Amino acid sequence: MSRTDRPPVHIIGFPMDLGADRRGVDMGPSALRIAEIDNRLRRLGYRVFDEGDVPVSRQEILTVDNPRLKYLPQIADSCENLARTVRRVLDGGGFPLALGGDHSMSIGTIAGLAAHCREQNKRLGIIWIDAHADINTGETSPSGNIHGMPVAVSVGLGVTELTTVGGEFRKLDPENIVMIGLRSVDLGEKQIIHNKRIQAITMTQVDRLRIDQVVEHALDYLQERADHIHVSFDLDSVDPLIVPGVGTPVPGGLTYREAHLAMEIIAERGALGSLEVAEVNPILDIKNQSALFAAELVASAMGKRIL
């Protein structure tokens, strides 16, 4: 695709921290903007439009009504707004780039993508790059934090307030998901992954097979099944020695080059239809290095090369 044929990139901020226990991730979109994510894409030849931030309620003025599904009404409302924005961008021929915020954002992002794909008779596929499977429900979650539930919601599991965001239909076929980099999975999540036959690649498999083979396999698998491929990148998929600014760090993650190579391969294959980056937490960061890394990673996913 030539530079003139590239769709314009629409940045959508989702400053949500209601889905997680640790505060600060609501400042993720600001940190990524400070890292000049927009100018990095302009230097690659993209037209870039900043849609601003989706309105999100402030945690300090709210109370938790249901400890199994913390801040459910507020998260559902904000994700509905995010879904509408993502769908509008796609309907207008743009490329949605959603910046979080905790990973509950994917409830809205995927709902918006799914609504567009349904209207266009397209099949949606997801590459989920994360240390966590995020496929808990209110019944299986040890914490009640909704940022651990977006994949479950997207395949139709969970409460109707979340599964009906973006419309009353199942947003995603479980067989159209490939998870990469898992290394912290709850017991209930393991059962759902096996029962739904989701393609899940752990860090053990990444170590054995190498990241290039893993990503090539994921793309081969999804391009047979999907017309629109979305990448959801949780920054905690990367080793916390590289990106300390995440709320749920797990040792032993992707290296700097593994993460960039994954994005470079996706770009080379021309497979990317939309992208989101979740769980950037400036409060836990050091001199914004995690947001800078994430901004560089987005540039790699969008076509930046060493030479």
Sequence and secondary structure as in RCSB ss.txt:
>XXXX:A:sequence
MSRTDRPPVHIIGFPMDLGADRRGVDMGPSALRIAEIDNRLRRLGYRVFDEGDVPVSRQEILTVDNPRLKYLPQI
ADSCENLARTVRRVLDGGGFPLALGGDHSMSIGTIAGLAAHCREQNKRLGIIWIDAHADINTGETSPSGNIHGMP
VAVSVGLGVTELTTVGGEFRKLDPENIVMIGLRSVDLGEKQIIHNKRIQAITMTQVDRLRIDQVVEHALDYLQER
ADHIHVSFDLDSVDPLIVPGVGTPVPGGLTYREAHLAMEIIAERGALGSLEVAEVNPILDIKNQSALFAAELVAS
AMGKRIL
>XXXX:A:secstr
  GGGS  EEEEEE   TTSSSTTGGGHHHHHHHTTHHHHHHTTT  EEEEEE     GGG   S TTSTTHHHH
HHHHHHHHHHHHHHHHTT EEEEEESSTTHHHHHHHHHHHHHHHTT  EEEEEE SB     TTT SS  GGG H
HHHHTT S HHHHTTTSSS    GGGEEEEEE B  HHHHHHHHHTT EEEEHHHHHHH HHHHHHHHHHHHHTT
 SEEEEEEEGGGB TTT    SS  SS B HHHHHHHHHHHHHTT EEEEEEE   GGGSSTTHHHHHHHHHHHH
HTT    
